[in-house]
């Protein structure tokens, strides 16, 4: 990602703390946070990034695993484990609660119209 100084517009390295042209301090880029940064204390099925019910994504988020490996292991257990992967998936689907909706607070109503004087 290209980083430019807000004061002089000079292109900088991604890890620069100060502009080499004008000396202004650089702020780190703002990255949108789609998931809460708090640590998960219990298993929840997230609303984003899930395929069917979010069980594999929830396990991967809770234990910091790669979701692809969790899904591969689930499929392998379903195919070669006599259906135990499917049974475990259904049980987790029933037991794990869904992540709550994070709604923004309601906006206040606009001020009443006042004609220009």
N, CA, C and O atoms as a Tinker XYZ file with bonds, in Angstrom:
   468  protein
     1  N      0.843000   -1.162000    0.000000    73     2
     2  CA     0.000000    0.000000    0.000000    64     1     3
     3  C      0.892000    1.230000    0.000000    63     2     4     5
     4  O      1.811000    1.332000    0.813000    81     3
     5  N      0.636000    2.143000   -0.885000    73     3     6
     6  CA     1.428000    3.352000   -0.984000    64     5     7
     7  C      1.076000    4.300000    0.157000    63     6     8     9
     8  O     -0.092000    4.475000    0.503000    81     7
     9  N      2.115000    4.911000    0.737000    73     7    10
    10  CA     1.923000    5.854000    1.836000    64     9    11
    11  C      2.472000    7.202000    1.380000    63    10    12    13
    12  O      3.589000    7.292000    0.869000    81    11
    13  N      1.682000    8.232000    1.570000    73    11    14
    14  CA     2.080000    9.573000    1.191000    64    13    15
    15  C      1.951000   10.496000    2.394000    63    14    16    17
    16  O      1.085000   10.305000    3.248000    81    15
    17  N      2.822000   11.498000    2.451000    73    15    18
    18  CA     2.779000   12.486000    3.522000    64    17    19
    19  C      1.559000   13.382000    3.330000    63    18    20    21
    20  O      1.247000   13.794000    2.213000    81    19
    21  N      0.873000   13.677000    4.434000    73    19    22
    22  CA    -0.308000   14.534000    4.353000    64    21    23
    23  C      0.066000   16.009000    4.199000    63    22    24    25
    24  O     -0.742000   16.810000    3.728000    81    23
    25  N      1.280000   16.365000    4.594000    73    23    26
    26  CA     1.703000   17.768000    4.503000    64    25    27
    27  C      2.263000   18.113000    3.130000    63    26    28    29
    28  O      1.833000   19.078000    2.499000    81    27
    29  N      3.243000   17.305000    2.665000    73    27    30
    30  CA     3.910000   17.673000    1.415000    64    29    31
    31  C      3.582000   16.737000    0.256000    63    30    32    33
    32  O      3.893000   17.068000   -0.888000    81    31
    33  N      2.962000   15.576000    0.508000    73    31    34
    34  CA     2.569000   14.673000   -0.552000    64    33    35
    35  C      3.668000   13.770000   -1.064000    63    34    36    37
    36  O      3.484000   13.108000   -2.085000    81    35
    37  N      4.807000   13.721000   -0.392000    73    35    38
    38  CA     5.919000   12.897000   -0.834000    64    37    39
    39  C      5.638000   11.428000   -0.543000    63    38    40    41
    40  O      5.094000   11.101000    0.512000    81    39
    41  N      6.002000   10.540000   -1.464000    73    39    42
    42  CA     5.830000    9.105000   -1.268000    64    41    43
    43  C      6.836000    8.587000   -0.251000    63    42    44    45
    44  O      8.008000    8.961000   -0.276000    81    43
    45  N      6.367000    7.723000    0.643000    73    43    46
    46  CA     7.208000    7.213000    1.725000    64    45    47
    47  C      7.149000    5.697000    1.778000    63    46    48    49
    48  O      6.290000    5.073000    1.156000    81    47
    49  N      8.071000    5.115000    2.529000    73    47    50
    50  CA     8.060000    3.680000    2.773000    64    49    51
    51  C      6.893000    3.344000    3.703000    63    50    52    53
    52  O      6.418000    4.202000    4.447000    81    51
    53  N      6.439000    2.100000    3.657000    73    51    54
    54  CA     5.288000    1.697000    4.464000    64    53    55
    55  C      5.542000    1.810000    5.964000    63    54    56    57
    56  O      4.614000    2.062000    6.732000    81    55
    57  N      6.794000    1.625000    6.387000    73    55    58
    58  CA     7.097000    1.635000    7.818000    64    57    59
    59  C      7.689000    2.967000    8.291000    63    58    60    61
    60  O      8.258000    3.025000    9.381000    81    59
    61  N      7.570000    4.024000    7.508000    73    59    62
    62  CA     8.139000    5.322000    7.878000    64    61    63
    63  C      7.358000    5.940000    9.024000    63    62    64    65
    64  O      6.128000    5.900000    9.047000    81    63
    65  N      8.090000    6.517000    9.979000    73    63    66
    66  CA     7.455000    7.211000   11.096000    64    65    67
    67  C      7.454000    8.724000   10.893000    63    66    68    69
    68  O      6.615000    9.436000   11.446000    81    67
    69  N      8.405000    9.204000   10.091000    73    67    70
    70  CA     8.516000   10.631000    9.821000    64    69    71
    71  C      8.699000   10.820000    8.323000    63    70    72    73
    72  O      9.278000    9.969000    7.648000    81    71
    73  N      8.207000   11.927000    7.811000    73    71    74
    74  CA     8.373000   12.263000    6.401000    64    73    75
    75  C      9.803000   12.736000    6.183000    63    74    76    77
    76  O     10.310000   13.558000    6.946000    81    75
    77  N     10.454000   12.219000    5.146000    73    75    78
    78  CA    11.828000   12.629000    4.862000    64    77    79
    79  C     11.877000   14.000000    4.199000    63    78    80    81
    80  O     12.940000   14.618000    4.149000    81    79
    81  N     10.760000   14.482000    3.695000    73    79    82
    82  CA    10.720000   15.788000    3.042000    64    81    83
    83  C     10.468000   16.934000    4.007000    63    82    84    85
    84  O     11.195000   17.928000    4.002000    81    83
    85  N      9.431000   16.797000    4.842000    73    83    86
    86  CA     9.064000   17.910000    5.719000    64    85    87
    87  C      9.227000   17.587000    7.202000    63    86    88    89
    88  O      9.138000   18.493000    8.031000    81    87
    89  N      9.461000   16.327000    7.562000    73    87    90
    90  CA     9.682000   15.954000    8.951000    64    89    91
    91  C      8.417000   15.729000    9.753000    63    90    92    93
    92  O      8.493000   15.541000   10.967000    81    91
    93  N      7.260000   15.743000    9.119000    73    91    94
    94  CA     6.006000   15.543000    9.837000    64    93    95
    95  C      5.906000   14.090000   10.305000    63    94    96    97
    96  O      6.376000   13.175000    9.629000    81    95
    97  N      5.286000   13.892000   11.472000    73    95    98
    98  CA     5.108000   12.535000   11.971000    64    97    99
    99  C      4.000000   11.849000   11.183000    63    98   100   101
   100  O      2.980000   12.460000   10.862000    81    99
   101  N      4.209000   10.589000   10.881000    73    99   102
   102  CA     3.248000    9.814000   10.112000    64   101   103
   103  C      2.412000    8.980000   11.070000    63   102   104   105
   104  O      2.933000    8.413000   12.031000    81   103
   105  N      1.126000    8.909000   10.807000    73   103   106
   106  CA     0.237000    8.076000   11.596000    64   105   107
   107  C      0.055000    6.757000   10.868000    63   106   108   109
   108  O      0.057000    6.722000    9.638000    81   107
   109  N     -0.106000    5.657000   11.622000    73   107   110
   110  CA    -0.309000    4.370000   10.942000    64   109   111
   111  C     -1.617000    4.381000   10.165000    63   110   112   113
   112  O     -2.566000    5.054000   10.566000    81   111
   113  N     -1.681000    3.641000    9.050000    73   111   114
   114  CA    -2.909000    3.619000    8.270000    64   113   115
   115  C     -4.046000    2.983000    9.060000    63   114   116   117
   116  O     -3.832000    2.068000    9.856000    81   115
   117  N     -5.234000    3.473000    8.832000    73   115   118
   118  CA    -6.409000    2.956000    9.520000    64   117   119
   119  C     -6.925000    1.752000    8.748000    63   118   120   121
   120  O     -7.271000    1.857000    7.572000    81   119
   121  N     -6.973000    0.607000    9.420000    73   119   122
   122  CA    -7.454000   -0.619000    8.818000    64   121   123
   123  C     -8.824000   -0.907000    9.411000    63   122   124   125
   124  O     -8.966000   -0.927000   10.633000    81   123
   125  N     -9.838000   -1.131000    8.578000    73   123   126
   126  CA   -11.160000   -1.407000    9.148000    64   125   127
   127  C    -11.145000   -2.705000    9.934000    63   126   128   129
   128  O    -10.547000   -3.692000    9.505000    81   127
   129  N    -11.793000   -2.703000   11.067000    73   127   130
   130  CA   -11.846000   -3.865000   11.933000    64   129   131
   131  C    -13.220000   -4.498000   11.810000    63   130   132   133
   132  O    -14.212000   -3.961000   12.303000    81   131
   133  N    -13.269000   -5.653000   11.143000    73   131   134
   134  CA   -14.547000   -6.302000   10.928000    64   133   135
   135  C    -14.934000   -7.217000   12.073000    63   134   136   137
   136  O    -16.105000   -7.570000   12.215000    81   135
   137  N    -13.984000   -7.599000   12.879000    73   135   138
   138  CA   -14.249000   -8.454000   14.019000    64   137   139
   139  C    -13.837000   -7.730000   15.289000    63   138   140   141
   140  O    -12.898000   -6.934000   15.265000    81   139
   141  N    -14.511000   -7.986000   16.383000    73   139   142
   142  CA   -14.116000   -7.341000   17.636000    64   141   143
   143  C    -12.693000   -7.744000   18.012000    63   142   144   145
   144  O    -12.282000   -8.877000   17.758000    81   143
   145  N    -11.942000   -6.832000   18.613000    73   143   146
   146  CA   -10.562000   -7.115000   18.970000    64   145   147
   147  C    -10.448000   -7.785000   20.325000    63   146   148   149
   148  O     -9.356000   -8.208000   20.704000    81   147
   149  N    -11.531000   -7.896000   21.062000    73   147   150
   150  CA   -11.478000   -8.573000   22.346000    64   149   151
   151  C    -11.318000  -10.061000   22.121000    63   150   152   153
   152  O    -11.777000  -10.605000   21.116000    81   151
   153  N    -10.665000  -10.712000   23.062000    73   151   154
   154  CA   -10.464000  -12.142000   22.913000    64   153   155
   155  C    -11.780000  -12.867000   23.170000    63   154   156   157
   156  O    -12.571000  -12.474000   24.028000    81   155
   157  N    -11.989000  -13.917000   22.417000    73   155   158
   158  CA   -13.217000  -14.680000   22.538000    64   157   159
   159  C    -13.070000  -15.623000   23.719000    63   158   160   161
   160  O    -12.129000  -16.415000   23.769000    81   159
   161  N    -13.987000  -15.544000   24.665000    73   159   162
   162  CA   -13.908000  -16.412000   25.830000    64   161   163
   163  C    -14.772000  -17.650000   25.667000    63   162   164   165
   164  O    -14.591000  -18.631000   26.388000    81   163
   165  N    -15.702000  -17.615000   24.735000    73   163   166
   166  CA   -16.516000  -18.786000   24.448000    64   165   167
   167  C    -16.694000  -18.898000   22.946000    63   166   168   169
   168  O    -16.443000  -17.951000   22.200000    81   167
   169  N    -17.126000  -20.052000   22.525000    73   167   170
   170  CA   -17.308000  -20.287000   21.100000    64   169   171
   171  C    -18.568000  -19.590000   20.610000    63   170   172   173
   172  O    -19.635000  -19.736000   21.206000    81   171
   173  N    -18.449000  -18.839000   19.535000    73   171   174
   174  CA   -19.589000  -18.213000   18.881000    64   173   175
   175  C    -19.455000  -18.416000   17.379000    63   174   176   177
   176  O    -18.350000  -18.521000   16.848000    81   175
   177  N    -20.599000  -18.468000   16.704000    73   175   178
   178  CA   -20.609000  -18.585000   15.246000    64   177   179
   179  C    -20.638000  -17.181000   14.659000    63   178   180   181
   180  O    -21.643000  -16.484000   14.805000    81   179
   181  N    -19.562000  -16.739000   13.997000    73   179   182
   182  CA   -19.533000  -15.375000   13.469000    64   181   183
   183  C    -20.486000  -15.205000   12.302000    63   182   184   185
   184  O    -20.872000  -16.175000   11.650000    81   183
   185  N    -20.859000  -13.966000   12.047000    73   183   186
   186  CA   -21.763000  -13.666000   10.943000    64   185   187
   187  C    -21.003000  -13.436000    9.639000    63   186   188   189
   188  O    -21.584000  -13.569000    8.562000    81   187
   189  N    -19.728000  -13.098000    9.715000    73   187   190
   190  CA   -18.928000  -12.856000    8.510000    64   189   191
   191  C    -17.903000  -13.966000    8.337000    63   190   192   193
   192  O    -17.301000  -14.414000    9.312000    81   191
   193  N    -17.703000  -14.410000    7.108000    73   191   194
   194  CA   -16.669000  -15.383000    6.795000    64   193   195
   195  C    -17.123000  -16.819000    6.921000    63   194   196   197
   196  O    -16.293000  -17.727000    6.863000    81   195
   197  N    -18.398000  -17.056000    7.090000    73   195   198
   198  CA   -18.836000  -18.427000    7.255000    64   197   199
   199  C    -19.358000  -18.996000    5.950000    63   198   200   201
   200  O    -19.768000  -18.263000    5.050000    81   199
   201  N    -19.333000  -20.331000    5.865000    73   199   202
   202  CA   -19.807000  -21.012000    4.657000    64   201   203
   203  C    -21.245000  -21.497000    4.829000    63   202   204   205
   204  O    -22.125000  -21.098000    4.068000    81   203
   205  N    -21.490000  -22.351000    5.820000    73   203   206
   206  CA   -22.836000  -22.895000    6.019000    64   205   207
   207  C    -23.440000  -22.295000    7.281000    63   206   208   209
   208  O    -24.358000  -21.479000    7.206000    81   207
   209  N    -22.926000  -22.698000    8.439000    73   207   210
   210  CA   -23.489000  -22.197000    9.694000    64   209   211
   211  C    -22.461000  -21.442000   10.517000    63   210   212   213
   212  O    -22.818000  -20.834000   11.526000    81   211
   213  N    -21.200000  -21.461000   10.118000    73   211   214
   214  CA   -20.170000  -20.724000   10.828000    64   213   215
   215  C    -19.472000  -21.505000   11.910000    63   214   216   217
   216  O    -18.731000  -20.922000   12.701000    81   215
   217  N    -19.683000  -22.813000   11.974000    73   215   218
   218  CA   -19.072000  -23.621000   13.019000    64   217   219
   219  C    -17.559000  -23.667000   12.847000    63   218   220   221
   220  O    -16.823000  -23.418000   13.803000    81   219
   221  N    -17.086000  -23.979000   11.652000    73   219   222
   222  CA   -15.637000  -24.059000   11.418000    64   221   223
   223  C    -14.975000  -22.695000   11.590000    63   222   224   225
   224  O    -13.876000  -22.608000   12.140000    81   223
   225  N    -15.629000  -21.633000   11.128000    73   223   226
   226  CA   -15.088000  -20.285000   11.291000    64   225   227
   227  C    -15.026000  -19.913000   12.766000    63   226   228   229
   228  O    -14.058000  -19.290000   13.200000    81   227
   229  N    -16.038000  -20.282000   13.546000    73   227   230
   230  CA   -16.052000  -19.994000   14.977000    64   229   231
   231  C    -14.952000  -20.728000   15.716000    63   230   232   233
   232  O    -14.300000  -20.148000   16.585000    81   231
   233  N    -14.734000  -21.992000   15.390000    73   231   234
   234  CA   -13.633000  -22.743000   16.008000    64   233   235
   235  C    -12.282000  -22.137000   15.640000    63   234   236   237
   236  O    -11.398000  -22.009000   16.487000    81   235
   237  N    -12.133000  -21.769000   14.382000    73   235   238
   238  CA   -10.870000  -21.179000   13.935000    64   237   239
   239  C    -10.619000  -19.836000   14.615000    63   238   240   241
   240  O     -9.483000  -19.547000   14.991000    81   239
   241  N    -11.644000  -19.012000   14.781000    73   239   242
   242  CA   -11.477000  -17.718000   15.446000    64   241   243
   243  C    -11.150000  -17.887000   16.923000    63   242   244   245
   244  O    -10.311000  -17.160000   17.455000    81   243
   245  N    -11.794000  -18.825000   17.586000    73   243   246
   246  CA   -11.608000  -18.994000   19.025000    64   245   247
   247  C    -10.223000  -19.503000   19.376000    63   246   248   249
   248  O     -9.658000  -19.111000   20.397000    81   247
   249  N     -9.672000  -20.366000   18.547000    73   247   250
   250  CA    -8.382000  -20.980000   18.868000    64   249   251
   251  C     -7.245000  -20.499000   17.969000    63   250   252   253
   252  O     -6.153000  -21.067000   18.013000    81   251
   253  N     -7.473000  -19.468000   17.157000    73   251   254
   254  CA    -6.471000  -18.879000   16.269000    64   253   255
   255  C     -5.902000  -19.919000   15.302000    63   254   256   257
   256  O     -4.694000  -19.978000   15.076000    81   255
   257  N     -6.785000  -20.728000   14.743000    73   255   258
   258  CA    -6.407000  -21.707000   13.736000    64   257   259
   259  C     -6.757000  -21.162000   12.361000    63   258   260   261
   260  O     -7.501000  -20.191000   12.229000    81   259
   261  N     -6.202000  -21.812000   11.336000    73   259   262
   262  CA    -6.558000  -21.476000    9.966000    64   261   263
   263  C     -7.881000  -22.159000    9.636000    63   262   264   265
   264  O     -8.017000  -23.370000    9.816000    81   263
   265  N     -8.845000  -21.399000    9.161000    73   263   266
   266  CA   -10.181000  -21.934000    8.924000    64   265   267
   267  C    -10.180000  -23.000000    7.834000    63   266   268   269
   268  O    -11.024000  -23.896000    7.849000    81   267
   269  N     -9.256000  -22.918000    6.899000    73   267   270
   270  CA    -9.196000  -23.916000    5.824000    64   269   271
   271  C     -8.877000  -25.296000    6.400000    63   270   272   273
   272  O     -9.478000  -26.293000    6.001000    81   271
   273  N     -7.936000  -25.349000    7.335000    73   271   274
   274  CA    -7.583000  -26.631000    7.945000    64   273   275
   275  C     -8.728000  -27.197000    8.773000    63   274   276   277
   276  O     -8.939000  -28.409000    8.783000    81   275
   277  N     -9.466000  -26.345000    9.463000    73   275   278
   278  CA   -10.609000  -26.821000   10.239000    64   277   279
   279  C    -11.661000  -27.412000    9.301000    63   278   280   281
   280  O    -12.250000  -28.450000    9.604000    81   279
   281  N    -11.895000  -26.762000    8.175000    73   279   282
   282  CA   -12.867000  -27.272000    7.211000    64   281   283
   283  C    -12.394000  -28.580000    6.574000    63   282   284   285
   284  O    -13.195000  -29.492000    6.368000    81   283
   285  N    -11.101000  -28.676000    6.261000    73   283   286
   286  CA   -10.567000  -29.908000    5.670000    64   285   287
   287  C    -10.689000  -31.063000    6.657000    63   286   288   289
   288  O    -11.079000  -32.166000    6.273000    81   287
   289  N    -10.360000  -30.824000    7.914000    73   287   290
   290  CA   -10.467000  -31.878000    8.924000    64   289   291
   291  C    -11.922000  -32.297000    9.113000    63   290   292   293
   292  O    -12.204000  -33.481000    9.299000    81   291
   293  N    -12.843000  -31.346000    9.068000    73   291   294
   294  CA   -14.260000  -31.678000    9.195000    64   293   295
   295  C    -14.715000  -32.554000    8.034000    63   294   296   297
   296  O    -15.433000  -33.531000    8.244000    81   295
   297  N    -14.308000  -32.218000    6.820000    73   295   298
   298  CA   -14.692000  -33.023000    5.653000    64   297   299
   299  C    -14.056000  -34.411000    5.727000    63   298   300   301
   300  O    -14.710000  -35.409000    5.426000    81   299
   301  N    -12.787000  -34.475000    6.125000    73   299   302
   302  CA   -12.127000  -35.783000    6.232000    64   301   303
   303  C    -12.792000  -36.652000    7.293000    63   302   304   305
   304  O    -12.970000  -37.852000    7.084000    81   303
   305  N    -13.159000  -36.069000    8.420000    73   303   306
   306  CA   -13.863000  -36.840000    9.450000    64   305   307
   307  C    -15.241000  -37.280000    8.979000    63   306   308   309
   308  O    -15.712000  -38.352000    9.360000    81   307
   309  N    -15.888000  -36.470000    8.157000    73   307   310
   310  CA   -17.200000  -36.841000    7.639000    64   309   311
   311  C    -17.082000  -38.002000    6.653000    63   310   312   313
   312  O    -17.884000  -38.935000    6.690000    81   311
   313  N    -16.084000  -37.943000    5.774000    73   311   314
   314  CA   -15.941000  -38.971000    4.737000    64   313   315
   315  C    -15.325000  -40.247000    5.287000    63   314   316   317
   316  O    -15.846000  -41.339000    5.059000    81   315
   317  N    -14.214000  -40.117000    6.014000    73   315   318
   318  CA   -13.480000  -41.303000    6.450000    64   317   319
   319  C    -13.736000  -41.678000    7.904000    63   318   320   321
   320  O    -13.274000  -42.730000    8.346000    81   319
   321  N    -14.431000  -40.882000    8.637000    73   319   322
   322  CA   -14.675000  -41.164000   10.048000    64   321   323
   323  C    -16.055000  -41.701000   10.329000    63   322   324   325
   324  O    -16.518000  -41.646000   11.469000    81   323
   325  N    -16.719000  -42.213000    9.328000    73   323   326
   326  CA   -18.033000  -42.792000    9.543000    64   325   327
   327  C    -19.101000  -41.748000    9.830000    63   326   328   329
   328  O    -20.098000  -42.055000   10.483000    81   327
   329  N    -18.914000  -40.523000    9.357000    73   327   330
   330  CA   -19.907000  -39.477000    9.566000    64   329   331
   331  C    -19.751000  -38.732000   10.879000    63   330   332   333
   332  O    -20.615000  -37.932000   11.237000    81   331
   333  N    -18.661000  -38.979000   11.608000    73   331   334
   334  CA   -18.471000  -38.303000   12.904000    64   333   335
   335  C    -18.246000  -36.809000   12.719000    63   334   336   337
   336  O    -18.616000  -36.023000   13.592000    81   335
   337  N    -17.654000  -36.402000   11.611000    73   335   338
   338  CA   -17.462000  -34.974000   11.353000    64   337   339
   339  C    -18.783000  -34.259000   11.155000    63   338   340   341
   340  O    -18.970000  -33.145000   11.644000    81   339
   341  N    -19.706000  -34.895000   10.436000    73   339   342
   342  CA   -21.026000  -34.311000   10.219000    64   341   343
   343  C    -21.813000  -34.258000   11.524000    63   342   344   345
   344  O    -22.499000  -33.273000   11.796000    81   343
   345  N    -21.718000  -35.306000   12.326000    73   343   346
   346  CA   -22.403000  -35.331000   13.612000    64   345   347
   347  C    -21.859000  -34.247000   14.537000    63   346   348   349
   348  O    -22.628000  -33.552000   15.201000    81   347
   349  N    -20.533000  -34.101000   14.581000    73   347   350
   350  CA   -19.925000  -33.055000   15.416000    64   349   351
   351  C    -20.317000  -31.672000   14.919000    63   350   352   353
   352  O    -20.563000  -30.770000   15.720000    81   351
   353  N    -20.379000  -31.497000   13.600000    73   351   354
   354  CA   -20.770000  -30.202000   13.036000    64   353   355
   355  C    -22.196000  -29.846000   13.440000    63   354   356   357
   356  O    -22.465000  -28.709000   13.828000    81   355
   357  N    -23.103000  -30.799000   13.354000    73   355   358
   358  CA   -24.497000  -30.543000   13.726000    64   357   359
   359  C    -24.612000  -30.243000   15.211000    63   358   360   361
   360  O    -25.372000  -29.355000   15.598000    81   359
   361  N    -23.879000  -30.958000   16.049000    73   359   362
   362  CA   -23.913000  -30.691000   17.494000    64   361   363
   363  C    -23.376000  -29.296000   17.790000    63   362   364   365
   364  O    -23.975000  -28.553000   18.568000    81   363
   365  N    -22.249000  -28.936000   17.173000    73   363   366
   366  CA   -21.707000  -27.587000   17.379000    64   365   367
   367  C    -22.674000  -26.526000   16.866000    63   366   368   369
   368  O    -22.788000  -25.457000   17.466000    81   367
   369  N    -23.366000  -26.802000   15.773000    73   367   370
   370  CA   -24.335000  -25.866000   15.214000    64   369   371
   371  C    -25.451000  -25.582000   16.218000    63   370   372   373
   372  O    -25.905000  -24.445000   16.342000    81   371
   373  N    -25.888000  -26.610000   16.926000    73   371   374
   374  CA   -26.947000  -26.457000   17.919000    64   373   375
   375  C    -26.429000  -25.777000   19.180000    63   374   376   377
   376  O    -27.122000  -24.934000   19.750000    81   375
   377  N    -25.227000  -26.125000   19.626000    73   375   378
   378  CA   -24.694000  -25.667000   20.915000    64   377   379
   379  C    -24.102000  -24.258000   20.842000    63   378   380   381
   380  O    -24.291000  -23.458000   21.758000    81   379
   381  N    -23.388000  -23.953000   19.760000    73   379   382
   382  CA   -22.702000  -22.658000   19.657000    64   381   383
   383  C    -23.700000  -21.542000   19.361000    63   382   384   385
   384  O    -24.464000  -21.641000   18.400000    81   383
   385  N    -23.706000  -20.482000   20.170000    73   383   386
   386  CA   -24.607000  -19.361000   19.870000    64   385   387
   387  C    -24.067000  -18.533000   18.708000    63   386   388   389
   388  O    -22.870000  -18.542000   18.420000    81   387
   389  N    -24.966000  -17.828000   18.056000    73   387   390
   390  CA   -24.578000  -16.965000   16.950000    64   389   391
   391  C    -24.080000  -15.633000   17.492000    63   390   392   393
   392  O    -24.559000  -15.153000   18.520000    81   391
   393  N    -23.126000  -15.045000   16.800000    73   391   394
   394  CA   -22.566000  -13.766000   17.205000    64   393   395
   395  C    -23.663000  -12.699000   17.200000    63   394   396   397
   396  O    -24.455000  -12.636000   16.259000    81   395
   397  N    -23.718000  -11.857000   18.243000    73   395   398
   398  CA   -24.763000  -10.827000   18.260000    64   397   399
   399  C    -24.510000   -9.774000   17.185000    63   398   400   401
   400  O    -23.378000   -9.568000   16.747000    81   399
   401  N    -25.584000   -9.118000   16.774000    73   399   402
   402  CA   -25.475000   -8.048000   15.789000    64   401   403
   403  C    -24.894000   -6.808000   16.454000    63   402   404   405
   404  O    -25.315000   -6.423000   17.545000    81   403
   405  N    -23.930000   -6.190000   15.792000    73   403   406
   406  CA   -23.366000   -4.934000   16.275000    64   405   407
   407  C    -23.995000   -3.821000   15.446000    63   406   408   409
   408  O    -23.539000   -3.520000   14.343000    81   407
   409  N    -25.034000   -3.223000   15.984000    73   407   410
   410  CA   -25.731000   -2.173000   15.265000    64   409   411
   411  C    -25.240000   -0.816000   15.732000    63   410   412   413
   412  O    -24.927000   -0.631000   16.908000    81   411
   413  N    -25.175000    0.118000   14.821000    73   411   414
   414  CA   -24.772000    1.471000   15.185000    64   413   415
   415  C    -25.929000    2.141000   15.926000    63   414   416   417
   416  O    -27.090000    1.815000   15.681000    81   415
   417  N    -25.622000    3.069000   16.823000    73   415   418
   418  CA   -26.702000    3.740000   17.541000    64   417   419
   419  C    -27.555000    4.562000   16.575000    63   418   420   421
   420  O    -27.061000    5.029000   15.549000    81   419
   421  N    -28.827000    4.737000   16.904000    73   419   422
   422  CA   -29.695000    5.495000   15.994000    64   421   423
   423  C    -29.262000    6.949000   15.894000    63   422   424   425
   424  O    -28.783000    7.537000   16.864000    81   423
   425  N    -29.437000    7.520000   14.707000    73   423   426
   426  CA   -29.066000    8.913000   14.483000    64   425   427
   427  C    -30.166000    9.824000   15.007000    63   426   428   429
   428  O    -31.345000    9.484000   14.914000    81   427
   429  N    -29.797000   10.971000   15.553000    73   427   430
   430  CA   -30.835000   11.895000   16.026000    64   429   431
   431  C    -31.583000   12.487000   14.839000    63   430   432   433
   432  O    -31.036000   12.562000   13.738000    81   431
   433  N    -32.812000   12.902000   15.049000    73   431   434
   434  CA   -33.579000   13.479000   13.932000    64   433   435
   435  C    -32.955000   14.805000   13.497000    63   434   436   437
   436  O    -32.327000   15.487000   14.307000    81   435
   437  N    -33.122000   15.173000   12.232000    73   435   438
   438  CA   -32.544000   16.436000   11.757000    64   437   439
   439  C    -33.262000   17.617000   12.403000    63   438   440   441
   440  O    -34.425000   17.501000   12.788000    81   439
   441  N    -32.573000   18.755000   12.523000    73   439   442
   442  CA   -33.232000   19.929000   13.105000    64   441   443
   443  C    -34.360000   20.408000   12.194000    63   442   444   445
   444  O    -34.334000   20.166000   10.987000    81   443
   445  N    -35.340000   21.079000   12.769000    73   443   446
   446  CA   -36.449000   21.555000   11.932000    64   445   447
   447  C    -35.971000   22.613000   10.929000    63   446   448   449
   448  O    -35.012000   23.344000   11.173000    81   447
   449  N    -36.659000   22.663000    9.825000    73   447   450
   450  CA   -36.281000   23.595000    8.768000    64   449   451
   451  C    -36.599000   25.026000    9.186000    63   450   452   453
   452  O    -37.684000   25.329000    9.682000    81   451
   453  N    -35.615000   25.892000    8.968000    73   451   454
   454  CA   -35.808000   27.318000    9.229000    64   453   455
   455  C    -35.490000   28.069000    7.960000    63   454   456   457
   456  O    -34.371000   27.983000    7.456000    81   455
   457  N    -36.441000   28.798000    7.438000    73   455   458
   458  CA   -36.176000   29.538000    6.193000    64   457   459
   459  C    -35.110000   30.589000    6.417000    63   458   460   461
   460  O    -35.009000   31.149000    7.508000    81   459
   461  N    -34.303000   30.865000    5.385000    73   459   462
   462  CA   -33.265000   31.900000    5.532000    64   461   463
   463  C    -33.896000   33.264000    5.786000    63   462   464   465
   464  O    -34.950000   33.592000    5.239000    81   463
   465  N    -33.238000   34.040000    6.614000    73   463   466
   466  CA   -33.785000   35.363000    6.935000    64   465   467
   467  C    -33.140000   36.468000    6.134000    63   466   468
   468  O    -33.496000   37.635000    6.294000    81   467
